[in-house]
């Protein structure tokens, strides 16, 4: 399992301006959620992300992302080692 099913989503609509947060599936859309929160999330949202998703998935998403901003990608690559 790549994420903790018991965690309730705390997703701000402003993070997902292109879709309705009610339609986001935390398992199916994991990479999308991770990218948005790492790029634009607040501290509490990033802490929530760490509780919901396992570190290998976070690391893999950062390494393979085409949408993360370069500075964000560098920061999270260093933090996830």
Secondary structure, 3 states (H helix, E strand, C coil): CCECCCCCCCCCHHHHCCCCHHHCCCCCCHHHHHHHHHHHCCHHHHHHHHHHECHHHHHHHHHHCCCCCHHHHHHHHHHCC
